[in-house]
Amino acid sequence: MDEERFKRECEEVKRLGDQIGYGNMMTIASALWAKMLIDDGWGSDSGAFYPTILSNMKPGDLTVHHMTERASYLEMFKRWGW
């Protein structure tokens, strides 16, 4: 990637993160990425990241929690008509 372009993109991300909050930005970006992959036929487990917090992660229950998080993002987009 071109260094100047990367610098501009970093500045844009910083501006948006400062404006709406970094956690909010990451959550929205993750959900949009997952939706794009699903819409393109890749499925919900094809590589998108789903943010969570450490207290939600329990040994032996990670797969169930992971799928619950994904379902909640997909439901949010359905409610919005995306």
CORPE-V914451 format. One line per field, one symbol per residue. ss: DSSP state (2 for helix, 1 for strand, 0 for the rest). phi: phi as a letter, one per 30 degrees, with the letter a starting at -180 (. if undefined). psi: psi as a letter, one per 20 degrees, with the letter a starting at -180 (. if undefined). A space follows every 10 residues. Layout:
BEGIN
ss=???
phi=???
psi=???
END
This chain:
BEGIN
ss=0022222222 2222222222 0222222222 2222222220 0000000000 0002220000 0222222222 2222222222 00
phi=.ddddddddd ddddededdc jddddddddd dddddedddd ididcckdcb daceddcbei bddddedddd dddddedddd id
psi=qpgggggghg hgggggghgi phgggggggg ghgggggghj jirikjiqqo qrqhiioppi jhgggghggg hhghhghghi k.
END
